[in-house]
């Protein structure tokens, strides 16, 4: 296991807004759903880390600023998993309460701030989703009517994965992955689905789906390079 | 099963980080993570990789009420709207007699202490991933806390949660009211009170909080707490040498129990 160097940041190619995000005033911007501007990626990593260290010292202004800079992105991540805005907002709320309480434990040597925040949100969303499903299963069948994540073919999980791969410059390296393998990875990461539900969605046997996710992720690891500390330079 | 066998650890870390590791297997692995730094490093490497996939997710601005609720929960400022409040109280907030939902103080305190002890074990055994990764608890060989104390202030609100592993040398402290701050120039000192009465035994100085912290015990937890059934905290002058007995009234006190 190689040592993980400090100050891991998003590499430079991720700090400029992606061209496909620079869409004009579409239906989503009108409804204030998507923000064309993504302050989180324009914010230098160190600033977020500094905010976290100030939050650990109970600086409420820093906490408010961190929220302003990151909450939209984090809500986007959570909403894709919960599919319901209200639940995603609850996840976000829980996550930020936890951030205030645990900011002192954030270690910049281990993760960049955004990674740390995304982990908190994804884990909350995945845990919350399970609790929600159990509750729904007890009361009534899972009700698709309450899903309010806007349907948009360009932001379906496979398209998001494709966009990521392109943005990271991994097209060639990931070319050997089949479409189902990519779909399985995309559903696992962006939707936070367990193997069983991925198998249902893709109408494939469970064992096959497990292998798809495994192979897809292992390929991603190979393509990114084994040492995440070196990725910024890659 | 040896979770730390490299290929197995790599696979578990990958499945944990992406989220496909579920249910009991997920909880088991979280316990491994809590105690094994090398396992945390493998997970963190995976999380670092996967976080790069999140960058393309369309952002969505939360409604203003979300921030208002966060502030209310942490700082108790504004009156929350009921819609988001429902189901959004933290897990210990539902049980401990703190915050706006406090019932009658007496019943609330008893319920809080009992539920708190149970939840403390649950939290230490089933520590959620975000807590495991931030190192809330000093690592031990996969054991839950053996001693737990919940100290409440004069109004009956739980203020401090203290826990230690069997034979542990570290007491983990959590201040349960994030807004509470120690007065300037004072430190909080922890005292242990024996079952047979007698003078309070000094345990040490509490971390200032409000976040979680630890207190280095002067001896193994067994030696200190085996015959103790109450803990208390007093505020003492920061610039004076540690007193042998409390010189100030107790800020908070409460039962201390051995869980197993």
Interface residues (C-beta under 8 A of the other chain):
Chain A: X1 X4 X8 X10 X14 X18 X21 X28 X32 X33 X34 X35 X38 X40 X41 X56 X58 X60 X64 X67 X71 X72 X73 X75 X76 X77 X79 X80 X85 X86 X88 X89 X90 X92 X93 X94 X95 X96 X97 X98 X100 X101 X102 X103 X104 X105 X106 X110 X111 X112 X114 X115 X116 X118 X119 X120 X122 X123 X124 X126 X127 X130 X152 X155 X160 X161 X163 X164 X167 X168 X185 X188 X189 X190 X192 X193 X194 X195 X198 X210 X213 X214 X217 X218 X220 X221 X224 X227 X228 X231
Chain B: X11 X14 X18 X19 X20 X22 X38 X41 X42 X44 X45 X46 X47 X48 X49 X50 X51 X52 X53 X54 X55 X56 X57 X58 X59 X60 X61 X62 X63 X65 X66 X67 X69 X70 X73 X74 X75 X83 X84 X87 X88 X90 X128 X129 X130 X131 X133 X134 X135 X136 X178 X181 X210 X211 X212
